Amino acid sequence: MTRLPPSMQGHLAMLLFSALVAGSFSFGSMIANEIAPLALTAARFVIAGALIGTAAALGPGLRCGQFRAPWRYVVLGGLFGAYFVLMFEGLKTAPPVSAAAVFTLTPVMAAGFGWLVLRQITTPRMALALALGAAGALWVIFRADLGALLAFDVGRGEAVYFLGCVAHAVYPPLIARLNRGEPALVFTFGMMMAALVLLVAVGWSDIRATDWAALPWLVWAVLGYVAVFASALTFVLLQFAALRLPSAKVMAYTYLTPSWVLLWEIVLGRGTPPALVAAGLGLSVLALVLLLKDEGARRAAARA
């Protein structure tokens, strides 16, 4: 069987990433007011860290030398821990589709951080795609209300989650910059353990105040999903893809997230957004197509 080229491997990883992440919005909104975001995120990292640590130990192995320069893991862990805490804080009031639209602003920021950290250049086509995706995201965030858009009347939940997305956007280029050849599983495990230490330090009062035994079964079910599928697996997928694709293209797959969330909302019986709002999702999908188009192939075809 012919092995897929690294870039294709990265694309497939991010396709699965977008599908798994989308579930976090629909499911997360169901329990956002049942448990403190810091406590939920800490529990999430405990479960996901145990899974990743086991996989790393059985796979490439865990050795002290792989965790040299631990400050790298603290930086990355702090960013991702902040992202998840702010996500669940935002989902207390932001509708899932709207929050997912905020997530699609991440590629624009990732492109900027990609240039600042790695000097990755954004091509004209990529810039157009980012602009279209951002326009679609804003249209959904402001619920197709031009007056609200002009007044920049954004909800508190969306504003809180946006700060988390800033942390998420800087993560991919920093992975490529700070990784020193460590296997994806090992590097992800180090990042998650650093994040867990920070979360416990900052959120100890929330963790102690949570009556874990009295939590509804739905909280545990969603916690299991976000820990296993939307944390452990997506961390590895993002790490895997970031070493094979430019930062902007890694984050381009976030444009699929609102569409996946829309499907989740329909399956869960929550209806569909108005047609005008859905048009914003269409712009996001168009942005993804443009971002993933191989410019090199087009230039070669033009020369031919």
Secondary structure by P-SEA (a helix, b strand, c coil): cccccaaaaaaaaaaaaaaaaaaaaaaaaaccccccaaaaaaaaaaaaaaaaaaaaaacccccccccccaaaaaaaaaaaaaaaaaaaaaaccccaaaaaaaaaaaaaaaaaaaaacccccccaaaaaaaaaaaaaaaaaaacccaaaaaaccccaaaaaaaaaaaaaaacaaaaaaccccccaaaaaaaaaaaaaaaaaaacaaaaaacccccccaaaaaaaaaaaccccaaaaaaaaaaaaccccccccccccaaaaaaaaaaaaaccccccaaaaaaaaaaaaaaaaaaccaaaaaaaaac
